[in-house]
Amino acid sequence: MRSSLTKILVFVVSFFVLNLAYSQAKVEINIGIYAPFANENSIVGRTLLVTLEALRDQINAQGINYTFYTLDQLPANQDAVKTIEKFVAAHQIKVLLTEGTRDGMFIAPIAKSSHFLHLNVGGDPKIEDGTNTFATLSPEFTKDMQQLLSLKHKMSENLDLDTLVAVQKLIKKLEANPQIFQLFQLLNQSVIQAVKQDSHCSSQQIAMQLQALSSKQA
């Protein structure tokens, strides 16, 4: 009887230790989303957030836990630069995502000076420097996002069922955009490779892996 109890106790303790080790092995990667969240274009920010959350559930993260933080779009001035730097530092952001050329061009130099990884979706490819800023040009994503904004403005003037259904369909389509999925998958692979080298990997280490993987796929 005592032998059986001992075996059970050993099993329980072993199970607890293994679970504790697994939880400690989780690597936290914080991703920021810089986009409109509070004005009439807030659907852009919300759609990006929902898209990333959907992608997070689809990929094989291999012990990586992705957490998303949002920052509302600011006027492009020096005060905004300081706010973004504080946001990145406060939440230990390793990757900041933007959408479109305007925000992409504004964030790119900040990413370079503050040494964080910047991913831009649907902006001018010239934004990309291959070191801190990486861009994916998706004409379909840009077109769908513009259509989404147009429908959102239409809804604010006159809410009808057809427009609401069109908005929901468009959001689902944006979530399933293959180029955005590929970008996030590439980021995930870069994080996994960087973590293998250093569990406390920096944005620069992730960027180096992303650069190497991007070169292989070019």
C-alpha positions as CSV (number, residue, x, y, z in Angstrom):
1,M,0.0,0.0,0.0
2,R,2.8,2.4,1.0
3,S,4.6,1.5,-2.2
4,S,1.6,2.4,-4.3
5,L,1.1,5.7,-2.5
6,T,4.8,6.5,-3.0
7,K,4.5,5.8,-6.8
8,I,1.4,8.1,-7.0
9,L,3.2,10.8,-5.1
10,V,6.2,10.6,-7.4
11,F,3.9,10.7,-10.4
12,V,2.1,13.8,-9.1
13,V,5.3,15.6,-8.3
14,S,6.9,14.7,-11.6
15,F,3.8,15.9,-13.4
16,F,3.8,19.2,-11.5
17,V,7.6,19.7,-12.2
18,L,7.1,19.0,-15.9
19,N,4.2,21.5,-16.2
20,L,6.2,24.1,-14.3
21,A,9.2,23.6,-16.6
22,Y,6.9,23.9,-19.6
23,S,5.3,27.2,-18.4
24,Q,8.8,28.6,-17.6
25,A,9.9,27.6,-21.1
26,K,7.3,29.8,-22.7
27,V,8.9,32.8,-24.5
28,E,6.9,36.0,-24.4
29,I,6.9,38.1,-27.6
30,N,5.1,41.4,-27.4
31,I,3.8,42.8,-30.7
32,G,2.5,46.4,-31.0
33,I,-0.1,47.6,-33.5
34,Y,0.1,51.2,-34.5
35,A,-3.1,52.2,-36.3
36,P,-6.3,54.2,-35.9
37,F,-8.3,52.8,-32.9
38,A,-10.3,55.8,-31.6
39,N,-11.3,58.0,-34.7
40,E,-13.7,57.4,-37.6
41,N,-11.1,55.0,-39.1
42,S,-10.9,52.8,-36.0
43,I,-12.1,49.8,-37.9
44,V,-8.6,49.6,-39.5
45,G,-6.9,49.1,-36.1
46,R,-9.6,46.6,-34.9
47,T,-9.3,44.6,-38.1
48,L,-5.5,44.4,-37.8
49,L,-5.9,43.2,-34.2
50,V,-8.5,40.6,-35.0
51,T,-6.4,39.4,-38.0
52,L,-3.3,38.9,-35.9
53,E,-5.3,37.1,-33.2
54,A,-6.7,34.8,-35.8
55,L,-3.2,34.2,-37.3
56,R,-1.8,33.5,-33.9
57,D,-4.3,30.6,-33.5
58,Q,-3.3,29.1,-36.9
59,I,0.4,28.9,-36.6
60,N,2.7,26.4,-34.8
61,A,4.3,28.8,-32.3
62,Q,6.4,26.1,-30.6
63,G,6.3,27.6,-27.1
64,I,6.2,31.2,-28.2
65,N,3.4,33.3,-26.6
66,Y,2.4,36.3,-28.7
67,T,0.7,39.2,-26.9
68,F,-0.7,42.2,-28.7
69,Y,-0.7,45.8,-27.6
70,T,-2.4,48.7,-29.4
71,L,-1.5,52.3,-29.8
72,D,-3.8,54.8,-31.5
73,Q,-2.5,56.7,-34.5
74,L,-1.0,60.0,-33.5
75,P,-0.2,63.3,-35.4
76,A,3.2,62.9,-37.0
77,N,5.3,65.2,-34.8
78,Q,8.0,65.0,-32.2
79,D,5.6,64.4,-29.3
80,A,4.3,61.4,-31.2
81,V,7.8,60.0,-31.6
82,K,8.3,60.2,-27.8
83,T,5.0,58.6,-27.1
84,I,5.8,55.7,-29.5
85,E,9.3,55.2,-27.9
86,K,7.6,55.1,-24.4
87,F,5.0,52.7,-25.7
88,V,7.7,50.3,-27.0
89,A,9.7,50.6,-23.9
90,A,6.8,50.2,-21.4
91,H,5.4,47.0,-23.1
92,Q,8.8,45.7,-24.2
93,I,7.6,45.6,-27.7
94,K,9.8,43.6,-30.0
95,V,7.7,44.0,-33.2
96,L,5.6,47.0,-34.2
97,L,3.0,46.5,-37.0
98,T,1.7,49.3,-39.2
99,E,-0.6,49.5,-42.2
100,G,-0.3,51.7,-45.2
101,T,2.4,54.1,-46.5
102,R,1.7,57.1,-44.1
103,D,2.2,55.2,-40.9
104,G,4.9,53.0,-42.4
105,M,7.1,56.0,-43.4
106,F,6.5,57.6,-40.0
107,I,7.5,54.6,-37.9
108,A,10.5,53.4,-40.1
109,P,13.0,55.9,-38.8
110,I,11.8,55.5,-35.2
111,A,12.3,51.7,-35.6
112,K,15.9,52.3,-36.8
113,S,16.8,54.7,-34.0
114,S,15.1,52.7,-31.2
115,H,16.2,49.3,-32.5
116,F,12.9,47.5,-32.8
117,L,11.5,45.4,-35.6
118,H,8.9,47.2,-37.8
119,L,6.5,45.3,-40.1
120,N,4.5,47.3,-42.6
121,V,1.5,45.9,-44.5
122,G,0.2,47.4,-47.7
123,G,2.5,50.4,-47.8
124,D,5.1,51.5,-50.3
125,P,7.8,48.8,-50.7
126,K,10.5,51.6,-50.5
127,I,9.7,51.8,-46.8
128,E,11.6,48.6,-46.3
129,D,15.3,48.9,-45.3
130,G,15.9,45.1,-44.7
131,T,17.3,45.8,-41.3
132,N,14.6,47.2,-39.0
133,T,11.7,47.7,-41.4
134,F,10.2,44.9,-43.5
135,A,7.2,45.5,-45.8
136,T,4.8,43.3,-47.7
137,L,2.9,44.8,-50.6
138,S,-0.5,43.3,-50.9
139,P,-2.7,45.3,-53.4
140,E,-5.7,43.1,-52.6
141,F,-5.3,43.8,-48.8
142,T,-5.0,47.6,-49.5
143,K,-8.0,47.5,-51.8
144,D,-10.1,45.6,-49.3
145,M,-9.0,47.9,-46.4
146,Q,-10.0,51.0,-48.5
147,Q,-13.4,49.3,-49.3
148,L,-13.8,48.5,-45.6
149,L,-13.3,52.2,-44.7
150,S,-15.8,53.3,-47.4
151,L,-18.4,50.8,-46.1
152,K,-17.8,52.0,-42.5
153,H,-18.4,55.6,-43.4
154,K,-21.5,54.5,-45.3
155,M,-22.7,52.8,-42.1
156,S,-22.2,55.9,-40.0
157,E,-24.5,57.8,-42.4
158,N,-27.1,55.1,-42.9
159,L,-27.0,51.7,-41.2
160,D,-28.6,48.9,-43.2
161,L,-28.3,45.1,-43.1
162,D,-26.7,44.7,-46.6
163,T,-23.8,47.1,-45.6
164,L,-23.4,45.3,-42.3
165,V,-23.2,41.9,-44.0
166,A,-20.7,43.3,-46.6
167,V,-18.5,44.7,-43.8
168,Q,-18.4,41.3,-42.0
169,K,-17.6,39.4,-45.2
170,L,-14.8,41.9,-45.9
171,I,-13.3,41.5,-42.4
172,K,-13.3,37.7,-42.8
173,K,-11.6,38.1,-46.2
174,L,-8.9,40.4,-44.7
175,E,-8.3,37.9,-41.9
176,A,-7.6,35.2,-44.6
177,N,-5.3,37.3,-46.7
178,P,-2.5,34.8,-47.8
179,Q,0.3,37.5,-47.9
180,I,-0.5,38.6,-44.3
181,F,-0.5,35.0,-43.2
182,Q,2.9,34.4,-44.9
183,L,4.3,37.5,-43.3
184,F,3.2,36.4,-39.8
185,Q,4.4,32.9,-40.4
186,L,7.8,34.2,-41.5
187,L,7.9,36.3,-38.4
188,N,7.1,33.3,-36.3
189,Q,9.8,31.2,-37.9
190,S,12.3,34.0,-37.3
191,V,11.3,34.2,-33.6
192,I,11.7,30.5,-33.2
193,Q,15.2,30.5,-34.8
194,A,16.2,33.5,-32.7
195,V,15.0,31.9,-29.4
196,K,17.0,28.8,-30.2
197,Q,20.1,31.0,-30.0
198,D,19.0,33.1,-27.1
199,S,15.8,32.7,-25.1
200,H,15.9,36.4,-24.3
201,C,16.3,37.3,-27.9
202,S,16.2,41.0,-29.0
203,S,14.4,42.6,-31.8
204,Q,17.7,42.8,-33.7
205,Q,18.2,39.1,-33.4
206,I,14.7,38.4,-34.7
207,A,15.3,40.9,-37.5
208,M,18.5,39.1,-38.5
209,Q,16.6,35.8,-38.8
210,L,13.8,37.5,-40.7
211,Q,16.3,39.0,-43.1
212,A,18.0,35.6,-43.7
213,L,14.7,33.8,-44.2
214,S,13.4,36.5,-46.6
215,S,16.6,36.2,-48.6
216,K,16.1,32.5,-49.0
217,Q,12.5,33.0,-50.2
218,A,13.4,35.8,-52.6
